[in-house]
Structure formats: C-alpha cells, structure tokens
Amino acid sequence: MKYYVLAGEASGDLHASNLIKEISLIDPKAEFRGFGGELMEQAGMTVLKHYRQLAFMGLVPVIMNIRTIQKNFRFCEHDLLQFNPDVLILVDYPGFNLRMAKFAKEHGIRTFYYISPKIWAWKEARVHRVKAYVDDMFTILPFETEFYRKYNYPVNYVGNPLLDAILQKKTKPDFPRFFAENNLSEKPILALLPGSRKGEISVLLPTMLEAAAHFPEFQCIIAGAPNMGIEFYQPFMKGSKVPVLWGKTYEILIHSRVAIVSSGTATLETAILNVPQVVVYQLTPNWLFTPLKKFFLKTKWVSLVNIILKKEAVAELIQSDFTLKNVISELNKIVHDPENEKHMLDDYREMMILLGESGASKRAAGLMVGKLKAIKSIR
C-alpha cells in the first residue's frame, strides 16, 4: 500500500520514522512519501521537503514567511494527488497538517492522525476540525481518550512512542567514557535543553546560562537542535565555553544530575530518564500573553509531566515567571533539598505507570495496516 506521511519537526521525524519501520514489517511492499527529516528518509521514505523548511512558529515568523508557507501547501496538495496514497498519515504539527487533512477529505483520501495536536491545552476549537477531517486518531497520552470522549470522538490510544525511542538508546551511565569523549571535566552535569526552534532558544538560553553560572559546582552542556550549528549558539554564550552536543540528548540526560528544560516533549523525555528538572518557557510577549491566556490555555499546567499526573511534580516557570531569580531558586530546591528531589523522582515513577508499556509504534502500525486492509477487503 501507499502511505503519504507529513511531519513538521524533529520529534515528529523521530516518531514517524519508527512508525514507518513498523509498518514496513507488516506491509513489506509499502511505499512512503512525504515531508519529514533524515530519520524518516533512513526508514525508507522519499522525503520531498525537510521539516526545517516548515518550522515557522509564532505570529511574526508566520507573517514574514507566508509566501513560503503557501507555496509548501500548494506543493504538498499537488504531490498528494499525484501520488494518490491509500492513506495520509499526519504527525502532530497541526497548523500545517489540519489544513492538509481538510484537503485530503475533500479529495476522498483517507486520513490517519498519529500523535494528536495539543488541542486539549490550547486552541480547543480545533477538535471540530479533527472530527470533520480525520478518519482515525492515534493518541499517545492517556488523558487524551477522555478529552476526545467529551466530543463524542473515539480514538485509538497506542501508548507513548517516547518509551520506544528512549529504550532504543538508553544505556547505563558510563561517566569516564562520556566525559573523555566530549572533553568534559569530572564535575556533575547541569543539562540545558533550550528547545529546537530559533525563537525559543534565543529567548531561553541566555537566562539558562546565567542561572547555571550561579552553580559553579556543575558543568553545563547544551543539547543542540539538529537543524542549527554552533554559529547560532555562540552569540548567546558571551565568551563562555559551554559545550554544545548534537544528537546526544538522551546520553546527556543519562549522565546529568539536573536539567533546565524548555516546555515540550523534552520535559517528558527528561522525566522518563529520571532526571530532576526545572521547566521553563517564554515566547509570546507577556503584555500579549497575560490577557489572552484565559482564552487559549486550557490546562492548569503546560509540562506533559504535570498534565499526565494532574499535579505539579516539576516546577514550571512560564512567561513572566521565567526570571533569573526564579530559575536559581528552583534549581536550589533540587540541588540542596534531598526531600524535594525525592518527591519529584517518586512522581516520575507514578507517571511511568500511567504511560504504560513500550511498543506504541508497533501497536499504531498494526492498527493502521489492519484498518486499511479491512477497507480494501470491503471494496
């Protein structure tokens, strides 16, 4: 069968690549085509546009690149019709993918959505577009089933693919090797995960580095975004020699004592790897965010760890709360308060129980191929 897959960021590339591998095992004659990254290409998909060409986040970047965005839509629409797949598989990235879902529906192409947009957190009205245009939703977070049930929209909960991705790379810490290979000192590591987009990194990283400087007993490592080189990070470092490592986020975390993490998927990855963390985020100007928050933000928390647990397991310093003073304070609570750290790690164990077993990619692939074969047999 023919599969058209659309992923618009690094995490989507990772999870889509594992899905593609699992589908290929069930459907050896499968053909894959679409938008994504190196991992999807390595898994066997023909990548027409890299997710770097799609990653526009925030009002200003979208307005400045509106012509490029429109061109990407037209290209994708034309190519989708030419390829005429058995199914269009959308991976998160709702701004682009929900429009493509509508286009596919209008042209009789079946649509699967793998990894739900976070409409339970903001832009909840998008649920009506999901119901109208998406034939089957495959969710990865346990509370999403309940959310969609409110709208009378049944979903397929398959478990979280992060468990698969992390288990593939998780090893026991080997500090001598890791320190030697990356020219590090023997100090414990404070990991900095400032995100994967230019906008968020440029806002978060300077304060992260300034806060880390107040903990000289640690050495810092920045987890580099796959689509940005060292020249992008250097202006934020102001002469400091903090190493930036690419493609080693899990390895960095495995060897870290504590982390400052940009809100997003990385907060869940950090928790799965059992690293105490402070969650931070700031992008929209505070003067704009504060009055709009009650209209768009639908959850009490923003980090996936807290949302899954329905309580504050990790500190969240979001928007106006993201200050140097607050970051230092929350780091102190972890580093110098063993009881506080123990509570956080106990909460991580509770979260792992809620996430369930690994094998999400395999379960999703089995359901998808099964549904498509059932449709073909009816026809």
N, C-alpha and C positions, 0 to 999 in steps of 0.2 A: 504494500500500500504506500501511498504518497503522503508525506507529512510536511506541512509548512509551519516553521517554528519561529516565534518572534520573542527575543529577549533584549532588553534595553540597558542593562547594566551588568557589572561584574558578578554579582550574586546570581543573577538570572542566567548568565553564561555557565556558571558552575552547576547549578541545579538542572538546567536544561540539558547539559552535556551528560549528566548521569542518567537522566530520563531517556535520552537518545540511545545510550548504551543498552539500557534495559529493554527498550522497545526492539532494538536490533536483535537481541537474543530470542525474542518471541516471534518476531517477524523478520527473518533473515533477508528478505527481498525488499525491505523498507528503503524508501528514498526520502532524504531530508534536504530541505532548502529553506532559507530564510535569513533573518538578521540575528547577529549574536557576536561571539568572540572566538578566541583561539581554542578554548576548551570544546566548544560545540563543533568547531572545524575538525579538531583531533578525534572527536567521537564519530565523525563521518558525515557531517552536514556541509552542504555547499553554502558558505557564508557570503551573502551579497553585499551587506553593509555591516561594518563593525559597530558595536554599541557606542564606541567613542563618538561616532557621527550622530548619535541620537541623544546624548546625555545633556539636555538643557533643562536646568532646574531653577525655579524662581521666576517671578513675573518679568523682570528686566531681561535676563538671558533669553527667555522665550520670545519677547517682543523683538529683541535685536536679531534673533535668528529665525524669524517667522518664515522667511522665504525658503531657507534650508529645510525647515520642518515640513512645509507644504510640499516641497519637492520630494522629500522622503516618503510622504504619504502617497503621492501620485505614483512614484516608482513602485512602491510596495503593492498598491492596488492593481497596477498593470501586471506586475510579475505574478501575483497571486492568481489572477485569472488565466494567465498563460500556463502556469504550472498545473492548475486545476487539481488541487490535492484532495485526498479523502477527508482530511481534517486540517483545520488551522489550530495550532496549539499556541496559546498566549501565555507568557510567563511574567506575572506581576506587571510593572510598568504601565499603569492604567491610562495615563494621558494619551499615549500612542495606541495602546492595544484595544481600548474600548471603542475607539473610532474604527479600528480595523475589524472588530467584532461586528459592528453595525454594517460595515461594507460587506463582509462575508455573508451575513444573514440576508442581506438584500440580493445576493447573487447565489443563494442556495448552497453555500459551503458550510459544512458542519464546523462548529467551534467548541473547543475544549479550553478551559482556563485552568492553568496549573500555577498554584500559589496566588491566592486571592489578593486583589488590591486591598490596602488597609482602609477600606471604607468604613469599617467599624470605629476607626479613630478620627477620621475627618472625611468631609465630602460624602456623608452617608447617603445623600440622594442618588449617588451613582449606583446604588443597589438596584434601582429600577431599570437602568441600562443593562446591568448584568442579567436581570431576569428576562429582558426583552431580546437580548442578542446572543447570550451564551447558552449553548445547549447543555453542557455539563461543567460544573465547577469542582476542582480537586483541591481541597484545602489542606493546610499543613499545621494549623494551630487548633488546639482542642476547643476553644471557646467560639470559633467561627461557625460551628454547626448550630449552636444556639442562636447566634446573631442572625444567620440566614433563615432559621426557622421562624423568626418573628415576621418575616416577609413571605412566608409560605413558599420557600425556595429550597428544596432538598439539595444537599451537597454530598460529595464523596470525601470523607476525611481519611487521608492516607498516612498520617504521621509526618514528622518533620525531617526533611532531607538533610538538614544540617547534621543530624546524627550520623548519617551515612558518610557525608563529606569529611566530618571530623574523625570518625573512626578509621577512615582510609589512611589518614596522615598522623593519627595520634600515636605517639611512642612515649616511652618512659623518658623523663628528663636526663640528658647527658650533658651536665654543665661544663665539664672540661672541654669536650669536643665543640659544643656550641660557642663557648667563649673564644676558643682558639680559632675556629673557622671564621669568626666575624670580628677578630681583633678587639675583643672586649676585655675589660678588667674583671676582677673577681667580685665586684660589688653586686648585690642583688639588683634585679632589673625592675624598673618602672616603665611599663609599656605605654606608648602613646598611640592611640588609634583615632586619628582626626577625620576619618571618612575617606570617601573615594571621589568626591566632586571638588572642583577647584573652589567653588564658592564657600563650601563648609570648611574646607581645610584652611583657607586664607583667614577665616574668622576665628576658628577654634584653636589652631596650632600655636599662635603666639602666646595666648594665655596658658595653654597647656605647658609650654616650655618654661614660662615664667614661674608657674606653680611648681614644676618639677625642680627648679633651681633652689627651692626652699628645702629640698630633701637631699642634701649632698651625700648622704649615706647610700643613695641609689645611683645607678647609671641608667640613662634613658635610651630607649630605642623607639624609633618611629616606624610604624608599619606603613610602607609606601603603597600608594594606589597604583594599580597595574598600568594605568594609562598616563602616568606623569613621571618625568625624570627628575634627577637631583637638582637641575637648574630651577625647577619650580619651587622646591622646598628651601633652597639656600637663602632667599631674602627674608624668610621668617626666622631664621636661626641666629641672625645678628652676630655671626662670627663663631658661635658655639660649634663644637664638633660632635653633635649628636648624630649617631649613625642612622641612616635610612635603609631599611632592608625590604626588598621586594620579593613577593612570592613566598614569604616565610611567616605570615601572620600567626598561623597555628603554632609554629615552632617557637616564635617569640613568646606567645602566651603561655605555652607549656613551661617555659623557663622563667616566667615572670612572677614576682612577688605580689604586684598590684598593678592596676591599669586605669588610665583615664580614657574613656571610650565615647566616641560620638554616637548619639542615639541612632538606632537602626539595628540591622541584623547582627552587627558586631557585638552588641550587648548580650545577645543570646549565645553567640559563639564563645564569648568570654566566660559566661556562666557555665556552659557545658564543659569547658576546660577547667572549671573550678578556680578561677582567678578572681579575687576580690576586686571590685571596680567602683569608680565614680562615673556616672553617666552625664554627659554634657551636650548641649546643643544651643545654637543661636544662628539664625539666618535672616528671617524677616525682621526689619527694624522694630524695636519694642513699641514705639509710638503707634505702629500699624498693627502689631500682633495683639496687643492687650485688648483693644476694642473688638477685634474680630475673633478672639479666642473662643468666646462662648457660642459663636455661630458655627465654627468649623471643627473645633477639637471636641470630640465626643467621648473621650475616655479620661479618667482621673489621672492616669499615668501615660507616659509616652514610651518607656522602655518595654520591650517584649517580656523581660523577666518579671516586671511588676504586673503587667497586664495578665500574663498567664497565671500568676499566683494570686492576683486580686488583692495585693497589698504592697507596701513599699519595702521591698527586700534590698534594693540598691538605691542610693541617693540619686536624685535627678536634679541637675542644675540647668534649667531650661530658660532661654531668653534672658530676662532681667536678673534671674538667679545665677546666671553664669558669670561670676565675677572671680577675680583672683583670690580674694579673701575667702569666698565660699569653697572654692576648689581646694585650697590649702586646708581649710577646716575639715572637709570630708575625708581628705587623704589622711589627716592626723587621726581621725576616728578609726580608720582601718589599721594604720601602721602602729599606733600606740595604744590601741584598746583591743586586747585579745578577745574579750567577750563580745564586742560588736562584730568583729571579724567572724567569730564562731557562729553567730546568729545568721550572718549572710551565707556562710557555707552550708548551714543547715537548711536554709531556704532553697539553695541551689539543689540540694538532694530532693526536696519536695517537688521542685519544678521538673526534675528529670523523671519522676514517677508520672507526673501529668503528661509529659511529652510522649511517653510510651516507648515501644520498641523501635529499633532501627529497621530499615528496609522500605522506607517511603517511596523511593524511586521505583523499586521493583513492583510494589503494590499499585502505584499510579500507572505504570506501564501496562500491567496485566489488566487493569480495569479499562484503560483506553482501548487497547487492542481488542479486548473482548467485546466492548460496545460496538466498535467499528465492524467486527466480523458478524455480529448479530444483525446489524443494519444491512450488510451485504447479503446475508442469507435470506432476509425478508424480501429484498428486491429481486 
